Amino acid sequence: LIGRLIKRSGLEHFSSHDFRRTYVTTLLRAGVDPFVVARAVGHVRVTTTLIYDRRTDEEDRHAVQHLQVPGAGRPRDDQGSR
């Protein structure tokens, strides 16, 4: 079935691991914890799961730019307390 679908799609190369990479990357992009993703795909180690992560450097930069650190940027009062 998968072979027929691949032929119909017109893709030159496609493997079962491409499905796995897409599944893992989609879950990670949705914000699912990597440890939960690892369990979902049957990996004992999260490092194995992260091999399948195809998020881009641009996505990494975007995440860092939108990082909110609690208390950062809050002005202090005159006594220096928070």
mmCIF file as gemmi writes it, N, C-alpha and C atoms, coordinates in Angstrom:
data_model
loop_
_atom_site.group_PDB
_atom_site.id
_atom_site.type_symbol
_atom_site.label_atom_id
_atom_site.label_alt_id
_atom_site.label_comp_id
_atom_site.label_asym_id
_atom_site.label_entity_id
_atom_site.label_seq_id
_atom_site.pdbx_PDB_ins_code
_atom_site.Cartn_x
_atom_site.Cartn_y
_atom_site.Cartn_z
_atom_site.occupancy
_atom_site.B_iso_or_equiv
_atom_site.pdbx_formal_charge
_atom_site.auth_seq_id
_atom_site.auth_asym_id
_atom_site.pdbx_PDB_model_num
ATOM 1 N N . LEU Axp A 1 ? 0.831 -1.196 0 1 0 ? 1 A 1
ATOM 2 C CA . LEU Axp A 1 ? 0 0 0 1 0 ? 1 A 1
ATOM 3 C C . LEU Axp A 1 ? 0.875 1.259 0 1 0 ? 1 A 1
ATOM 4 N N . ILE Axp A 2 ? 1.862 1.283 0.882 1 0 ? 2 A 1
ATOM 5 C CA . ILE Axp A 2 ? 2.724 2.469 0.968 1 0 ? 2 A 1
ATOM 6 C C . ILE Axp A 2 ? 3.501 2.654 -0.333 1 0 ? 2 A 1
ATOM 7 N N . GLY Axp A 3 ? 4 1.551 -0.881 1 0 ? 3 A 1
ATOM 8 C CA . GLY Axp A 3 ? 4.726 1.634 -2.145 1 0 ? 3 A 1
ATOM 9 C C . GLY Axp A 3 ? 3.867 2.225 -3.253 1 0 ? 3 A 1
ATOM 10 N N . ARG Axp A 4 ? 2.617 1.824 -3.308 1 0 ? 4 A 1
ATOM 11 C CA . ARG Axp A 4 ? 1.71 2.367 -4.338 1 0 ? 4 A 1
ATOM 12 C C . ARG Axp A 4 ? 1.455 3.851 -4.119 1 0 ? 4 A 1
ATOM 13 N N . LEU Axp A 5 ? 1.283 4.243 -2.872 1 0 ? 5 A 1
ATOM 14 C CA . LEU Axp A 5 ? 1.059 5.658 -2.577 1 0 ? 5 A 1
ATOM 15 C C . LEU Axp A 5 ? 2.273 6.507 -2.946 1 0 ? 5 A 1
ATOM 16 N N . ILE Axp A 6 ? 3.454 5.973 -2.678 1 0 ? 6 A 1
ATOM 17 C CA . ILE Axp A 6 ? 4.683 6.691 -3.02 1 0 ? 6 A 1
ATOM 18 C C . ILE Axp A 6 ? 4.775 6.862 -4.534 1 0 ? 6 A 1
ATOM 19 N N . LYS Axp A 7 ? 4.484 5.803 -5.285 1 0 ? 7 A 1
ATOM 20 C CA . LYS Axp A 7 ? 4.525 5.901 -6.746 1 0 ? 7 A 1
ATOM 21 C C . LYS Axp A 7 ? 3.532 6.924 -7.256 1 0 ? 7 A 1
ATOM 22 N N . ARG Axp A 8 ? 2.339 6.931 -6.699 1 0 ? 8 A 1
ATOM 23 C CA . ARG Axp A 8 ? 1.308 7.907 -7.109 1 0 ? 8 A 1
ATOM 24 C C . ARG Axp A 8 ? 1.708 9.332 -6.768 1 0 ? 8 A 1
ATOM 25 N N . SER Axp A 9 ? 2.466 9.504 -5.696 1 0 ? 9 A 1
ATOM 26 C CA . SER Axp A 9 ? 2.837 10.854 -5.26 1 0 ? 9 A 1
ATOM 27 C C . SER Axp A 9 ? 3.839 11.512 -6.194 1 0 ? 9 A 1
ATOM 28 N N . GLY Axp A 10 ? 4.569 10.691 -6.936 1 0 ? 10 A 1
ATOM 29 C CA . GLY Axp A 10 ? 5.58 11.246 -7.828 1 0 ? 10 A 1
ATOM 30 C C . GLY Axp A 10 ? 6.907 11.53 -7.152 1 0 ? 10 A 1
ATOM 31 N N . LEU Axp A 11 ? 7.034 11.156 -5.894 1 0 ? 11 A 1
ATOM 32 C CA . LEU Axp A 11 ? 8.292 11.371 -5.194 1 0 ? 11 A 1
ATOM 33 C C . LEU Axp A 11 ? 9.335 10.395 -5.723 1 0 ? 11 A 1
ATOM 34 N N . GLU Axp A 12 ? 10.552 10.881 -5.871 1 0 ? 12 A 1
ATOM 35 C CA . GLU Axp A 12 ? 11.625 10.017 -6.359 1 0 ? 12 A 1
ATOM 36 C C . GLU Axp A 12 ? 12.103 9.049 -5.287 1 0 ? 12 A 1
ATOM 37 N N . HIS Axp A 13 ? 12.228 9.528 -4.076 1 0 ? 13 A 1
ATOM 38 C CA . HIS Axp A 13 ? 12.717 8.674 -2.993 1 0 ? 13 A 1
ATOM 39 C C . HIS Axp A 13 ? 11.881 8.926 -1.751 1 0 ? 13 A 1
ATOM 40 N N . PHE Axp A 14 ? 11.469 7.87 -1.132 1 0 ? 14 A 1
ATOM 41 C CA . PHE Axp A 14 ? 10.688 7.975 0.09 1 0 ? 14 A 1
ATOM 42 C C . PHE Axp A 14 ? 10.84 6.665 0.84 1 0 ? 14 A 1
ATOM 43 N N . SER Axp A 15 ? 11.046 6.731 2.138 1 0 ? 15 A 1
ATOM 44 C CA . SER Axp A 15 ? 11.213 5.502 2.92 1 0 ? 15 A 1
ATOM 45 C C . SER Axp A 15 ? 10.267 5.525 4.117 1 0 ? 15 A 1
ATOM 46 N N . SER Axp A 16 ? 10.149 4.388 4.759 1 0 ? 16 A 1
ATOM 47 C CA . SER Axp A 16 ? 9.308 4.315 5.954 1 0 ? 16 A 1
ATOM 48 C C . SER Axp A 16 ? 9.842 5.244 7.044 1 0 ? 16 A 1
ATOM 49 N N . HIS Axp A 17 ? 11.139 5.472 7.076 1 0 ? 17 A 1
ATOM 50 C CA . HIS Axp A 17 ? 11.705 6.386 8.074 1 0 ? 17 A 1
ATOM 51 C C . HIS Axp A 17 ? 11.315 7.832 7.801 1 0 ? 17 A 1
ATOM 52 N N . ASP Axp A 18 ? 10.978 8.148 6.554 1 0 ? 18 A 1
ATOM 53 C CA . ASP Axp A 18 ? 10.475 9.491 6.267 1 0 ? 18 A 1
ATOM 54 C C . ASP Axp A 18 ? 9.162 9.733 7.017 1 0 ? 18 A 1
ATOM 55 N N . PHE Axp A 19 ? 8.309 8.706 7.103 1 0 ? 19 A 1
ATOM 56 C CA . PHE Axp A 19 ? 7.088 8.822 7.895 1 0 ? 19 A 1
ATOM 57 C C . PHE Axp A 19 ? 7.429 9.062 9.357 1 0 ? 19 A 1
ATOM 58 N N . ARG Axp A 20 ? 8.399 8.328 9.852 1 0 ? 20 A 1
ATOM 59 C CA . ARG Axp A 20 ? 8.817 8.447 11.251 1 0 ? 20 A 1
ATOM 60 C C . ARG Axp A 20 ? 9.367 9.846 11.524 1 0 ? 20 A 1
ATOM 61 N N . ARG Axp A 21 ? 10.217 10.337 10.623 1 0 ? 21 A 1
ATOM 62 C CA . ARG Axp A 21 ? 10.767 11.688 10.788 1 0 ? 21 A 1
ATOM 63 C C . ARG Axp A 21 ? 9.653 12.739 10.792 1 0 ? 21 A 1
ATOM 64 N N . THR Axp A 22 ? 8.702 12.579 9.878 1 0 ? 22 A 1
ATOM 65 C CA . THR Axp A 22 ? 7.596 13.538 9.79 1 0 ? 22 A 1
ATOM 66 C C . THR Axp A 22 ? 6.757 13.499 11.064 1 0 ? 22 A 1
ATOM 67 N N . TYR Axp A 23 ? 6.468 12.303 11.546 1 0 ? 23 A 1
ATOM 68 C CA . TYR Axp A 23 ? 5.663 12.146 12.76 1 0 ? 23 A 1
ATOM 69 C C . TYR Axp A 23 ? 6.356 12.793 13.958 1 0 ? 23 A 1
ATOM 70 N N . VAL Axp A 24 ? 7.628 12.481 14.153 1 0 ? 24 A 1
ATOM 71 C CA . VAL Axp A 24 ? 8.391 13.032 15.281 1 0 ? 24 A 1
ATOM 72 C C . VAL Axp A 24 ? 8.476 14.547 15.171 1 0 ? 24 A 1
ATOM 73 N N . THR Axp A 25 ? 8.829 15.05 14.004 1 0 ? 25 A 1
ATOM 74 C CA . THR Axp A 25 ? 8.985 16.494 13.827 1 0 ? 25 A 1
ATOM 75 C C . THR Axp A 25 ? 7.662 17.22 14.032 1 0 ? 25 A 1
ATOM 76 N N . THR Axp A 26 ? 6.574 16.655 13.535 1 0 ? 26 A 1
ATOM 77 C CA . THR Axp A 26 ? 5.259 17.278 13.704 1 0 ? 26 A 1
ATOM 78 C C . THR Axp A 26 ? 4.882 17.371 15.179 1 0 ? 26 A 1
ATOM 79 N N . LEU Axp A 27 ? 5.124 16.307 15.923 1 0 ? 27 A 1
ATOM 80 C CA . LEU Axp A 27 ? 4.831 16.34 17.361 1 0 ? 27 A 1
ATOM 81 C C . LEU Axp A 27 ? 5.692 17.364 18.087 1 0 ? 27 A 1
ATOM 82 N N . LEU Axp A 28 ? 6.988 17.411 17.764 1 0 ? 28 A 1
ATOM 83 C CA . LEU Axp A 28 ? 7.879 18.37 18.418 1 0 ? 28 A 1
ATOM 84 C C . LEU Axp A 28 ? 7.496 19.803 18.067 1 0 ? 28 A 1
ATOM 85 N N . ARG Axp A 29 ? 7.121 20.043 16.816 1 0 ? 29 A 1
ATOM 86 C CA . ARG Axp A 29 ? 6.674 21.394 16.419 1 0 ? 29 A 1
ATOM 87 C C . ARG Axp A 29 ? 5.414 21.802 17.166 1 0 ? 29 A 1
ATOM 88 N N . ALA Axp A 30 ? 4.594 20.81 17.506 1 0 ? 30 A 1
ATOM 89 C CA . ALA Axp A 30 ? 3.353 21.094 18.234 1 0 ? 30 A 1
ATOM 90 C C . ALA Axp A 30 ? 3.608 21.319 19.722 1 0 ? 30 A 1
ATOM 91 N N . GLY Axp A 31 ? 4.867 21.181 20.139 1 0 ? 31 A 1
ATOM 92 C CA . GLY Axp A 31 ? 5.216 21.443 21.526 1 0 ? 31 A 1
ATOM 93 C C . GLY Axp A 31 ? 5.118 20.236 22.444 1 0 ? 31 A 1
ATOM 94 N N . VAL Axp A 32 ? 4.976 19.043 21.862 1 0 ? 32 A 1
ATOM 95 C CA . VAL Axp A 32 ? 4.918 17.828 22.678 1 0 ? 32 A 1
ATOM 96 C C . VAL Axp A 32 ? 6.303 17.571 23.262 1 0 ? 32 A 1
ATOM 97 N N . ASP Axp A 33 ? 6.34 17.24 24.538 1 0 ? 33 A 1
ATOM 98 C CA . ASP Axp A 33 ? 7.593 16.97 25.234 1 0 ? 33 A 1
ATOM 99 C C . ASP Axp A 33 ? 8.354 15.848 24.52 1 0 ? 33 A 1
ATOM 100 N N . PRO Axp A 34 ? 9.651 16.03 24.269 1 0 ? 34 A 1
ATOM 101 C CA . PRO Axp A 34 ? 10.439 15.003 23.573 1 0 ? 34 A 1
ATOM 102 C C . PRO Axp A 34 ? 10.403 13.63 24.244 1 0 ? 34 A 1
ATOM 103 N N . PHE Axp A 35 ? 10.253 13.59 25.566 1 0 ? 35 A 1
ATOM 104 C CA . PHE Axp A 35 ? 10.174 12.303 26.25 1 0 ? 35 A 1
ATOM 105 C C . PHE Axp A 35 ? 8.857 11.589 25.936 1 0 ? 35 A 1
ATOM 106 N N . VAL Axp A 36 ? 7.79 12.363 25.771 1 0 ? 36 A 1
ATOM 107 C CA . VAL Axp A 36 ? 6.503 11.786 25.384 1 0 ? 36 A 1
ATOM 108 C C . VAL Axp A 36 ? 6.593 11.264 23.946 1 0 ? 36 A 1
ATOM 109 N N . VAL Axp A 37 ? 7.227 12.037 23.069 1 0 ? 37 A 1
ATOM 110 C CA . VAL Axp A 37 ? 7.411 11.609 21.683 1 0 ? 37 A 1
ATOM 111 C C . VAL Axp A 37 ? 8.23 10.325 21.636 1 0 ? 37 A 1
ATOM 112 N N . ALA Axp A 38 ? 9.285 10.262 22.433 1 0 ? 38 A 1
ATOM 113 C CA . ALA Axp A 38 ? 10.128 9.06 22.467 1 0 ? 38 A 1
ATOM 114 C C . ALA Axp A 38 ? 9.3 7.832 22.827 1 0 ? 38 A 1
ATOM 115 N N . ARG Axp A 39 ? 8.449 7.966 23.83 1 0 ? 39 A 1
ATOM 116 C CA . ARG Axp A 39 ? 7.595 6.832 24.205 1 0 ? 39 A 1
ATOM 117 C C . ARG Axp A 39 ? 6.628 6.483 23.078 1 0 ? 39 A 1
ATOM 118 N N . ALA Axp A 40 ? 6.1 7.5 22.399 1 0 ? 40 A 1
ATOM 119 C CA . ALA Axp A 40 ? 5.125 7.273 21.322 1 0 ? 40 A 1
ATOM 120 C C . ALA Axp A 40 ? 5.723 6.479 20.166 1 0 ? 40 A 1
ATOM 121 N N . VAL Axp A 41 ? 7.011 6.674 19.915 1 0 ? 41 A 1
ATOM 122 C CA . VAL Axp A 41 ? 7.647 5.963 18.801 1 0 ? 41 A 1
ATOM 123 C C . VAL Axp A 41 ? 8.453 4.753 19.258 1 0 ? 41 A 1
ATOM 124 N N . GLY Axp A 42 ? 8.396 4.457 20.557 1 0 ? 42 A 1
ATOM 125 C CA . GLY Axp A 42 ? 9.025 3.25 21.074 1 0 ? 42 A 1
ATOM 126 C C . GLY Axp A 42 ? 10.52 3.333 21.304 1 0 ? 42 A 1
ATOM 127 N N . HIS Axp A 43 ? 11.023 4.543 21.515 1 0 ? 43 A 1
ATOM 128 C CA . HIS Axp A 43 ? 12.455 4.7 21.785 1 0 ? 43 A 1
ATOM 129 C C . HIS Axp A 43 ? 12.709 4.666 23.287 1 0 ? 43 A 1
ATOM 130 N N . VAL Axp A 44 ? 13.756 4 23.683 1 0 ? 44 A 1
ATOM 131 C CA . VAL Axp A 44 ? 14.16 3.956 25.084 1 0 ? 44 A 1
ATOM 132 C C . VAL Axp A 44 ? 14.847 5.268 25.461 1 0 ? 44 A 1
ATOM 133 N N . ARG Axp A 45 ? 15.623 5.815 24.542 1 0 ? 45 A 1
ATOM 134 C CA . ARG Axp A 45 ? 16.381 7.045 24.797 1 0 ? 45 A 1
ATOM 135 C C . ARG Axp A 45 ? 15.842 8.204 23.952 1 0 ? 45 A 1
ATOM 136 N N . VAL Axp A 46 ? 15.65 9.343 24.596 1 0 ? 46 A 1
ATOM 137 C CA . VAL Axp A 46 ? 15.154 10.523 23.882 1 0 ? 46 A 1
ATOM 138 C C . VAL Axp A 46 ? 16.177 10.989 22.838 1 0 ? 46 A 1
ATOM 139 N N . THR Axp A 47 ? 17.46 10.695 23.063 1 0 ? 47 A 1
ATOM 140 C CA . THR Axp A 47 ? 18.474 11.094 22.089 1 0 ? 47 A 1
ATOM 141 C C . THR Axp A 47 ? 18.246 10.398 20.743 1 0 ? 47 A 1
ATOM 142 N N . THR Axp A 48 ? 17.728 9.183 20.781 1 0 ? 48 A 1
ATOM 143 C CA . THR Axp A 48 ? 17.404 8.48 19.536 1 0 ? 48 A 1
ATOM 144 C C . THR Axp A 48 ? 16.267 9.203 18.826 1 0 ? 48 A 1
ATOM 145 N N . THR Axp A 49 ? 15.274 9.619 19.569 1 0 ? 49 A 1
ATOM 146 C CA . THR Axp A 49 ? 14.134 10.332 18.989 1 0 ? 49 A 1
ATOM 147 C C . THR Axp A 49 ? 14.589 11.633 18.338 1 0 ? 49 A 1
ATOM 148 N N . LEU Axp A 50 ? 15.502 12.327 18.984 1 0 ? 50 A 1
ATOM 149 C CA . LEU Axp A 50 ? 15.936 13.621 18.465 1 0 ? 50 A 1
ATOM 150 C C . LEU Axp A 50 ? 16.71 13.503 17.161 1 0 ? 50 A 1
ATOM 151 N N . ILE Axp A 51 ? 17.2 12.319 16.843 1 0 ? 51 A 1
ATOM 152 C CA . ILE Axp A 51 ? 17.838 12.105 15.542 1 0 ? 51 A 1
ATOM 153 C C . ILE Axp A 51 ? 16.823 12.324 14.419 1 0 ? 51 A 1
ATOM 154 N N . TYR Axp A 52 ? 15.553 12.048 14.7 1 0 ? 52 A 1
ATOM 155 C CA . TYR Axp A 52 ? 14.488 12.186 13.709 1 0 ? 52 A 1
ATOM 156 C C . TYR Axp A 52 ? 13.937 13.606 13.617 1 0 ? 52 A 1
ATOM 157 N N . ASP Axp A 53 ? 14.38 14.488 14.477 1 0 ? 53 A 1
ATOM 158 C CA . ASP Axp A 53 ? 13.896 15.87 14.529 1 0 ? 53 A 1
ATOM 159 C C . ASP Axp A 53 ? 14.399 16.648 13.311 1 0 ? 53 A 1
ATOM 160 N N . ARG Axp A 54 ? 13.496 17.139 12.506 1 0 ? 54 A 1
ATOM 161 C CA . ARG Axp A 54 ? 13.861 17.887 11.3 1 0 ? 54 A 1
ATOM 162 C C . ARG Axp A 54 ? 13.479 19.363 11.386 1 0 ? 54 A 1
ATOM 163 N N . ARG Axp A 55 ? 13.328 19.858 12.624 1 0 ? 55 A 1
ATOM 164 C CA . ARG Axp A 55 ? 13.056 21.286 12.751 1 0 ? 55 A 1
ATOM 165 C C . ARG Axp A 55 ? 14.294 22.052 12.283 1 0 ? 55 A 1
ATOM 166 N N . THR Axp A 56 ? 14.079 23.256 11.802 1 0 ? 56 A 1
ATOM 167 C CA . THR Axp A 56 ? 15.136 24.031 11.166 1 0 ? 56 A 1
ATOM 168 C C . THR Axp A 56 ? 15.839 24.974 12.146 1 0 ? 56 A 1
ATOM 169 N N . ASP Axp A 57 ? 16.988 25.479 11.725 1 0 ? 57 A 1
ATOM 170 C CA . ASP Axp A 57 ? 17.706 26.485 12.513 1 0 ? 57 A 1
ATOM 171 C C . ASP Axp A 57 ? 16.837 27.723 12.691 1 0 ? 57 A 1
ATOM 172 N N . GLU Axp A 58 ? 16.074 28.067 11.674 1 0 ? 58 A 1
ATOM 173 C CA . GLU Axp A 58 ? 15.178 29.224 11.748 1 0 ? 58 A 1
ATOM 174 C C . GLU Axp A 58 ? 14.132 29.019 12.853 1 0 ? 58 A 1
ATOM 175 N N . GLU Axp A 59 ? 13.626 27.811 12.972 1 0 ? 59 A 1
ATOM 176 C CA . GLU Axp A 59 ? 12.665 27.515 14.043 1 0 ? 59 A 1
ATOM 177 C C . GLU Axp A 59 ? 13.333 27.652 15.408 1 0 ? 59 A 1
ATOM 178 N N . ASP Axp A 60 ? 14.577 27.227 15.517 1 0 ? 60 A 1
ATOM 179 C CA . ASP Axp A 60 ? 15.322 27.372 16.773 1 0 ? 60 A 1
ATOM 180 C C . ASP Axp A 60 ? 15.472 28.847 17.131 1 0 ? 60 A 1
ATOM 181 N N . ARG Axp A 61 ? 15.87 29.662 16.151 1 0 ? 61 A 1
ATOM 182 C CA . ARG Axp A 61 ? 16.036 31.104 16.396 1 0 ? 61 A 1
ATOM 183 C C . ARG Axp A 61 ? 14.717 31.742 16.814 1 0 ? 61 A 1
ATOM 184 N N . HIS Axp A 62 ? 13.649 31.37 16.142 1 0 ? 62 A 1
ATOM 185 C CA . HIS Axp A 62 ? 12.328 31.913 16.463 1 0 ? 62 A 1
ATOM 186 C C . HIS Axp A 62 ? 11.948 31.573 17.902 1 0 ? 62 A 1
ATOM 187 N N . ALA Axp A 63 ? 12.21 30.347 18.323 1 0 ? 63 A 1
ATOM 188 C CA . ALA Axp A 63 ? 11.887 29.923 19.688 1 0 ? 63 A 1
ATOM 189 C C . ALA Axp A 63 ? 12.667 30.746 20.705 1 0 ? 63 A 1
ATOM 190 N N . VAL Axp A 64 ? 13.94 30.96 20.454 1 0 ? 64 A 1
ATOM 191 C CA . VAL Axp A 64 ? 14.772 31.726 21.385 1 0 ? 64 A 1
ATOM 192 C C . VAL Axp A 64 ? 14.322 33.181 21.442 1 0 ? 64 A 1
ATOM 193 N N . GLN Axp A 65 ? 13.957 33.75 20.302 1 0 ? 65 A 1
ATOM 194 C CA . GLN Axp A 65 ? 13.507 35.144 20.265 1 0 ? 65 A 1
ATOM 195 C C . GLN Axp A 65 ? 12.22 35.342 21.062 1 0 ? 65 A 1
ATOM 196 N N . HIS Axp A 66 ? 11.429 34.31 21.173 1 0 ? 66 A 1
ATOM 197 C CA . HIS Axp A 66 ? 10.151 34.418 21.878 1 0 ? 66 A 1
ATOM 198 C C . HIS Axp A 66 ? 10.187 33.837 23.295 1 0 ? 66 A 1
ATOM 199 N N . LEU Axp A 67 ? 11.381 33.529 23.756 1 0 ? 67 A 1
ATOM 200 C CA . LEU Axp A 67 ? 11.546 33.009 25.1 1 0 ? 67 A 1
ATOM 201 C C . LEU Axp A 67 ? 11.199 34.093 26.109 1 0 ? 67 A 1
ATOM 202 N N . GLN Axp A 68 ? 10.381 33.755 27.067 1 0 ? 68 A 1
ATOM 203 C CA . GLN Axp A 68 ? 10.011 34.707 28.111 1 0 ? 68 A 1
ATOM 204 C C . GLN Axp A 68 ? 10.585 34.222 29.437 1 0 ? 68 A 1
ATOM 205 N N . VAL Axp A 69 ? 11.465 35.034 29.993 1 0 ? 69 A 1
ATOM 206 C CA . VAL Axp A 69 ? 12.093 34.697 31.263 1 0 ? 69 A 1
ATOM 207 C C . VAL Axp A 69 ? 11.302 35.397 32.362 1 0 ? 69 A 1
ATOM 208 N N . PRO Axp A 70 ? 10.766 34.635 33.312 1 0 ? 70 A 1
ATOM 209 C CA . PRO Axp A 70 ? 9.989 35.261 34.39 1 0 ? 70 A 1
ATOM 210 C C . PRO Axp A 70 ? 10.802 36.322 35.119 1 0 ? 70 A 1
ATOM 211 N N . GLY Axp A 71 ? 10.216 37.485 35.285 1 0 ? 71 A 1
ATOM 212 C CA . GLY Axp A 71 ? 10.864 38.566 36.022 1 0 ? 71 A 1
ATOM 213 C C . GLY Axp A 71 ? 11.818 39.409 35.201 1 0 ? 71 A 1
ATOM 214 N N . ALA Axp A 72 ? 12.17 38.965 34.016 1 0 ? 72 A 1
ATOM 215 C CA . ALA Axp A 72 ? 13.098 39.737 33.184 1 0 ? 72 A 1
ATOM 216 C C . ALA Axp A 72 ? 12.391 40.99 32.684 1 0 ? 72 A 1
ATOM 217 N N . GLY Axp A 73 ? 13.078 42.08 32.783 1 0 ? 73 A 1
ATOM 218 C CA . GLY Axp A 73 ? 12.545 43.33 32.258 1 0 ? 73 A 1
ATOM 219 C C . GLY Axp A 73 ? 11.617 44.067 33.198 1 0 ? 73 A 1
ATOM 220 N N . ARG Axp A 74 ? 11.336 43.468 34.355 1 0 ? 74 A 1
ATOM 221 C CA . ARG Axp A 74 ? 10.491 44.182 35.317 1 0 ? 74 A 1
ATOM 222 C C . ARG Axp A 74 ? 11.321 45.239 36.022 1 0 ? 74 A 1
ATOM 223 N N . PRO Axp A 75 ? 10.806 46.449 36.087 1 0 ? 75 A 1
ATOM 224 C CA . PRO Axp A 75 ? 11.567 47.504 36.785 1 0 ? 75 A 1
ATOM 225 C C . PRO Axp A 75 ? 11.593 47.25 38.292 1 0 ? 75 A 1
ATOM 226 N N . ARG Axp A 76 ? 12.711 47.616 38.897 1 0 ? 76 A 1
ATOM 227 C CA . ARG Axp A 76 ? 12.844 47.496 40.351 1 0 ? 76 A 1
ATOM 228 C C . ARG Axp A 76 ? 12.357 48.784 40.99 1 0 ? 76 A 1
ATOM 229 N N . ASP Axp A 77 ? 11.908 48.701 42.255 1 0 ? 77 A 1
ATOM 230 C CA . ASP Axp A 77 ? 11.525 49.929 42.943 1 0 ? 77 A 1
ATOM 231 C C . ASP Axp A 77 ? 12.771 50.645 43.467 1 0 ? 77 A 1
ATOM 232 N N . ASP Axp A 78 ? 12.612 51.773 44.071 1 0 ? 78 A 1
ATOM 233 C CA . ASP Axp A 78 ? 13.736 52.602 44.496 1 0 ? 78 A 1
ATOM 234 C C . ASP Axp A 78 ? 14.634 51.916 45.543 1 0 ? 78 A 1
ATOM 235 N N . GLN Axp A 79 ? 14.098 51 46.351 1 0 ? 79 A 1
ATOM 236 C CA . GLN Axp A 79 ? 14.905 50.327 47.359 1 0 ? 79 A 1
ATOM 237 C C . GLN Axp A 79 ? 15.666 49.136 46.802 1 0 ? 79 A 1
ATOM 238 N N . GLY Axp A 80 ? 15.465 48.798 45.553 1 0 ? 80 A 1
ATOM 239 C CA . GLY Axp A 80 ? 16.183 47.693 44.954 1 0 ? 80 A 1
ATOM 240 C C . GLY Axp A 80 ? 15.544 46.35 45.224 1 0 ? 80 A 1
ATOM 241 N N . SER Axp A 81 ? 14.364 46.341 45.849 1 0 ? 81 A 1
ATOM 242 C CA . SER Axp A 81 ? 13.712 45.046 46.052 1 0 ? 81 A 1
ATOM 243 C C . SER Axp A 81 ? 12.879 44.704 44.829 1 0 ? 81 A 1
ATOM 244 N N . ARG Axp A 82 ? 12.525 43.427 44.732 1 0 ? 82 A 1
ATOM 245 C CA . ARG Axp A 82 ? 11.769 42.986 43.557 1 0 ? 82 A 1
ATOM 246 C C . ARG Axp A 82 ? 10.311 42.897 43.858 1 0 ? 82 A 1
